[in-house]
Amino acid sequence: MKAEGHGLIGWFANNPVAANLLMLLIVVAGLLSAQSISKEMFPQAETGNIQITASYPGAAPIEVETGVILPIEAALQGEKGIKQIRSTASRDMGSVVLELESDEDLNEVLGRVKNRIDGIVNFPEHLEKPTINKEEVFRFVLSVNVAGSLERKALKRLGQQVHDELLALPEIKRLMLWGVENDEVAIEVHEQQLREFDLTLNEVASILRASSFDLPAGMIRAREGHIMVRTQGKAYTAEDFSALVLRSHSDGTELRLSDVATVRDTLVETNGQVRFDQQSAVSIGVFALQGQSLLAIDQAVVRYVDNKRSNLPEGVSLDTNFQTAFYLQGRLDMMLNNLAVGALLVMIVLSLFLNLSVAGWVMLGIPVSFLGALWLMPVNPFPVNITIPSLFAFILVLGIVVDDAIVIGESIYAQTRRQAANKPELRASVDTVIRGTRKVAAPATIGVLTTVAAFVPMLFVGGTMAPMLESIAVVVILCLLFSLIESKLILPAHLVGMSTKINTSPRFSWLNSCQRGTQVLLGKLIERGYRPLLSKAIVYRYTALAAFLACLLIAINAVRSGLVAYEFFPNVPGDMVMADIVMQEGASRDRREQVLQAVEQAAYRVSERHQQQYPQEPVLLEHLLLYSLDDNSVRFNASLNRSELRSVNAPEFEKLWREAMGPQVGVRQQRYYSTSNAWGAKINLSLSGADTSELTAAGRELQNKLAEYKGVYDIYNSQGIGGREVQISLKPHAQQMGIQLADVARQVRQAFYGEEVQRLQRGPDTVKVMVRYPLDERRSLASLERMQIRAADGRAVDIREVANLHLGNTVSAISRLDRKRTVTITADVDSELAQSGKVINEITTEFIPQLLKRYPSVSFGLGGASLEQQTLMKRMIIGFIASLFFIYSLLAIPLRSYVQPLIIMAAIPFGFIGALIGHSLFGVSFSLMSLFGLVALAGVVVNDSLILVEFTNRARAKGDSVEAALVKAGTQRFRAIVLTTLTTFAGLLPILFERSLQAQFVIPMALSLGFGIVFATAITLVLVPCLYRSIDDLPKFSRGKVVRPMDGVPD
């Protein structure tokens, strides 16, 4: 029979070719898109920030602040679009990071900022030109390490050779070279030599500039042809400079530079270094640009390294490290395996409850919906790649995506069975399929849209979590929308002609037995358990409601009291353990080297002890990489063997490493960490103010207060204790001798930092030529005290005759936030002993108000992880409220009621109890991802409540009493509610037992949704009827009330 006037549903049911072509389009488009989508571990975030850096060689932090930071901040005063200015003044370097308003055009603001910086005219003389760039985030692929006992210059050349050869590979577009100092021509003149030959460093530098010189002079335009003319005399090597003449005497003798100075082709003096497995090294970072395949890049680099090893000098090794592609492929395989197992479990559940033909066609909706999502993932307003979070989203939605197909398939099957009556077999006609589909189309669609409404706010949370949440939300939303298309347009066409006859083939006898057993068990559960329980609960409804409320309050207090572990940012072990070591400002190079060797040896001791204890396991510590962040800061990256091959996890290694190292003299910070998060230390407190003495004192008090908390460790004060400095001031009579302060300052700088003669271009490298004292004369204060200053008339006087030398202290670094000096106190927390949220709350509410009273010029704020936690909580609350409003609206409009949506949504808070039970059973701390799981749960849990309320309305409209209608609705829809809940839980079940490191980040969300939906469903089957009956007790809602069922719900 043909159905007329049934819209798209009827048209597609009557045109199976159109339905199949639509399905084919989605499948093919999804498969093609899947081939081109980039694959990465986690989505990359675009910072949207502008970074300004300026090198001020030889300057102390206070000079950088005064000469660099303050002029830049003043120039940017009032610039439109800048949300926040973060500045840092350290030795030799100043940096300013501009955080922009979210609606600003980055390139436009960048142009305006460049114009303002270019307009600054009062920068110091020796400041390098500031660089102004957008902060860029590149995807790290792996590192290639060249290590050995070669001399540093030889190792540098080899490292640059490997760098150039890698860059020549077609797959490689972006490399970074670490551990390579710039070349320098060092011209070192002893003070004694200067006195002997009556020279000054300034005079030497001036003569060299005039002697090392190339200049084009145009051309001679002769009749025979043009001839170019140029002056050529520039020195390029140490030998060239050594031969330059400083003075020529009348007797024909010459004073050459080699007579008074030592000239060397060397590397720039720095504390920077890279060591790989305790050997000096050069490290090359390999990165992927947008659209590049991490797996293809990794394969190309590994092939190159394997071929290159045979051509290396003796004693030199070439190794790869931190291979992201290895972990990426493993994690992708893990997620796909979990997805396959989840799909199998969903299929088993459907097969136990549904007709086999219906179950098969319902299952077809999973690949169709998933491929539809893959089709549009890269081309929607929130582009998404294949990552761990996006694959988790497929697992998350696996059991949800079939819910509307289950409802429609079961409705069509029931409609067909009713028409079959006592006939042995009947095949579903087009009209039967259309009727069955339309009966449940409205509530099934609303059920999907409420779930979509719960995920939409995740697209607008923002912050560092935005890329991850967008990945999850986009995938879930796309899957659900395509499931609507599949269940309303494609599924009905496939169910046309479906037979009601039970397959009696021997091959399916076991399945028929399982289905009959399931139905019998379900019937007994309904009649002997659920029906009596529901009837009594309705009679004692207020007692039941009070019990439910008490359970909810107990669950909330369990978290508040700390009975259930709560840590906002989850403790997710990484694949490596890191250590940050910050030396005291001014620490000697020897002391620095002692500490670094001690840290290395401590890591290897831990590995050796583990090897002795577990000889059957491979070596625990696979590689150890050390690299300098600046002159005082060093980071260690310890790569452990694969997690499945070792019995010690990363946090345990971290703890053992910290204990093996112990406290060290002259070290400002030792921080060991193994959790992979983007927010740094869990506690990050910021103090700012104009009075530096009050700011310093307040910072120390706050640091001491944190030290009182048990479980709070690795406390770090960003200001710290500065190093020593010599402050030079001019004596009053010095000007009478023709010496100005600028003369003293310039000559001292030339002696100890050096005078730049010129810059040379050697291939791609820029080489500075520097004149200064030899290193042995720059190692002691006595060299400064013996120094002579030249007056304008050429006289030489001891520096102490014209200047005061005062030994004082300097700060190690200066941080500023929005044009105010800032001190940041950070600390980590042992989640077994303390909760960072509680510590921060106690500090901010109890200690900080008293601190600010003692230091009125100081203001307080949160930073890092603490600020991110506060910001995310505010955004989540707003997003959750928005979700609830969208869900309420989607329910209220078709129900035409203000109150019944509230009854339906009453089950939402009770999912929290199930989530807590799940976290406790699995020993997982409640965290940020758990909260997002609860937000997602809000959209899923209302579907079951909606079915109950709507069927109750339908029964009441037919004249049943409230109690009878509630019991009838509960018993009739028990099967469908249990089925949709079991499919959701079954889809998530495999990921709950996944032990891989990266899966631990998403497991809390799966626990909240999985156990939350199970518990909320159990509550829904009793709570919603009790609440419905209680509302009906109120005269305002019961008298004269007309209960209207939703259009399109089956009888």
C-alpha positions, 0 to 999 in steps of 0.5 A: 500500500502506498502512503500519501502525504507523509513527507520525507519519511513517507517519500523515502519509505516508498523509494528505497533506491533514494534511501540506499543512495543517500546511505551510499553518499554518506558512506563514500564521503566518510571513507574518502574524508577519513583518508585525508584527515590528519591524525595526532595525539591531542588537538592543537590549540591556537593561542591567539597571542602576540609575543615580543622579544628583545635581546639586551646583551649584558643587561641585568633584569632591572635594566631590561625592565627599565630599558625594554619592558617599560617603554614597550608597555607604555607604547601599548597603553590603550591599544584596542584589542589587548586583553592582558599584558604579561612581561618578563625581564631576565638577564640579557632578555626581555619578553612581552606576551599580549593576550588578545580579546577573543573577537579581535583579528590577530593579524590586524592587531599584530600590524598595529603593535609593530607600528607602535614598537617601531615608534619607540625612540628611547630604547637602550643603545645596545638593544637588539631590534625587537622581534614581534610574532604570533605565538605559533604552536607546532605539532611535535613529532620526535627528536633526533639526537647526535651525541658523542665525545667530539669537541663542541665545534665538531659536534655542532658541525655534525648536528648541522649536517644532520639538520640540513639532510633531514630538511632535504627530505620531502616529508620534513618542513619544520625543524628546530636545532637545540644545543648549538651555540652561535659561532664567534670570533673572540679577540681577547686582550689582557689589561697588561698588554693594553697598558704596555702598548698604550691601547684601549679596547675601544681603540682596538675595536675602532681600528679593526672596524676600519681595517676589516672592510668591504665596500662597493664603489660603483663601476667604470663606464669604459668604452670597451665595457663596464668594469665593477669597482669595490674595496675588498679587505674584510676579515672572515676568520681568526687568522684574517683578523690576527694579521690586521695591523693596529699601528705602523711605525716610522721604522717600518715595523708594524703592530699586528693584532696577534701581537697584543691579543689572542684571536680564536674562532670559537662558540659564544660563551653560554651556560647552555648545553644539551646532553643525551644519555650523559654525553654532550649532544645536539638535539633536532626537534622535528615538527609537523605543519597543519595537514602533515601526517605524523606517521609519514614524517616519523617513518621518513626520519627513522629511515634516514637515521637507520641509514645515517648511523653507518656513516658516523664518526667513531664514538658518535651515536644517532638516536630518536627519542619521544616518538609521538607517532609510536604512541599515536599509532598505539593509542589509535589502535587502542581506541579503535579496538575499544570501539570495535569491542563496544560495538560488539557488546551493543550488538549482543545487547540488541540481539537479546532484546530485539528481533534479529532483523531489526537489531541488524538494521539498527546496528547499521546506523552506527557505521552510517552515523560515524562515517557521516561524522567523519565526512563533516569533521574537517569542514564544519565551523569547529574543524576536528582531526582524528585524535584520542579525544575525537575517537573517545567521542565515537566510543562515548556516543556508540550506545547513544547513537542507536537509541532513536533507531531502537525506538523506531525499529521497535515501534515498526516491529510492534506495529507489524505484530499487531497487524499480524494478529494470529497470522503465522507470518506478516511482512511489514508494508510501506504503510505499516512502516510509515505509521510505526515511524511517525508514531515515535518520530517526535519523541525520538527526535526530541530525545536526540536533540536534548542530547545535542543540547547538552554537548553544544555548550562545550563548543564555547567553553574556551580556554586551554581545554577548548580544542579537546572539548570541541573534538568531543562535542563536534563528533558527538553532535555530528553522530547524533544528527546523522543518526536522525537522518539514518533512523528517519529516512534510511532505516524505515526503507530497510524495514519495509518487507520485514517478516514477523516470523521467528527464524527456526533454523537450527543455526539460530536456535541458541539465539532464540533461546537466549531471546526467550530467556531474556524476555522471561527474565525481564517479565519476572523482573517487571511483574515480581519486582518493579510493579510492586515496588513502583506501586508502593513507592507511589503510595509512600511517595513523599518518603521515597522522595525524601530518601532520594534527596537524602542520597543526593545530599550524602553524595554531595557531602562525600565530595565536599568532605574529601571522602571521595577524592576530587582533583580538578585537573586529573592526574594523568601519568605521561609517557615520561618523567620530567625534572626542572632545575633552577639554580640560584642567580650567580651560581658558578658554572662548576656548582651548576655542573655538579648539580646537573650530574647529581640529577643524572646520577640519581635517575640512573640509580633509580633505574639500576635499583629497579633492574636489580629488583626486577631482573626479568624486566627491560631497563627502566630508564631508556633515555635521559635528555638534558637541555638548558632553558636559560643560563640558570634553568635546566630541564630533564626528560627521562624516557621510560620503557613502554608502560606494558613492559615495566612494573613501575609507573611514571609517578612512582619513578618521579617520587623515587627520583625526587627522593634519590636527589634530596635537597641541594645547596644553591638550587632555587627549584627542583620540580619533578613531574610525570603528569601531562597537562598544559597548566603546570603546577596545580597551585599557582598564586600571584601577587602584584604591586608597585612597592617592591619591598612589600611585594617581596615580603608578601611573597615570602609569607605566602610561600611559607604558608603553603609549606605548612600544608601536608602534601604540598611540595615543590614550592617555588617563588618566581622572585627567589633570591637574586645574585650579587652585582657590582653597582658602579657610581661616579665619584664627584671629582671624576668630572674634573679629570675629564671622565664621565659616568658614560666613559666608565660604563662603556669601558667596563662593558667593553672589558667584561661583556665585550665590544662588538666589532662587526658581524660576519655572514658565514653561510646561513650563520651570523658571526659576531666579532667581539673584543674583550678581556680574556676569560681568566681576567673576567673570573674575579672581582679583583680584575675589575678593581685593577682596571684602568679608565682612560680619560679624554686626554688619554690619561689612564687612572685606576677605576677606584680613583674615579668610581665607587664599587658597591657590592649589592644584590639583584633579582633573578627575574622580574615578572609583570602583569598588566604593567605591575610587578608580579610574584608568582608562588607555585606548588604541586599537590600529592592528591593522596594527602591533599586537594589543590582546590581545598588548599587554594580555597583556604588560602584565598578565604582565610590567609590572603585577606590578612596578608593584604591588610599587612601589605596594602599596596599588594593585590592578589590573583590566581594564575596558571592552573588555579586561574584556569580552574576558576575560569573553567568552573565559571564557564562550565556553570554557564554552559550547564545552565544553557544546556538545562535551558535548551533541554527544558525548552525542547521538552516544554514546547511539545509537552505544552507544559511548564511543570512536566519538563521539570519532572523529566529533568529531575533525574539529572542530579541523581546521575551524580550519585552513579558517577560517584559510585563508578569513580569509587569502584574504579579508584579514580579521582573526581575531576574536570572530565568527570564534570563534563561527563555529568553535563553530557549525562544531562542530555541523555538521562532525560530521554527515559524520563520523557518516555515515562511522562509521555506514556503516562499522559497518554494513559491519563488521556484515555481515562486511567487514574494517575496511579494506574497510568504511572504503573502502566507507563512504567511497566510498558516502557521498562523494556525500552528504557532498560535497553537504551541504558544497557546499549549506552553502558555497553558501548562505554564498558571497554574503555572503562577497563583500558589501562593505557596512559592516554586513556586515563584522561577520558576515563573519568568522563566515561565513568560519569556517563556510564554509571550515571546513566545506569543509576539515573535510569534506576532512579528514573523508574521510581523517582519520576512517577513519585514526583509526577504523583506528588505534583498532581497532589497540588491543587494548582496543577490538578484541578481542571487540568487537561493532560495532552499527550505529545503528537506522534506517540504510539498508543 
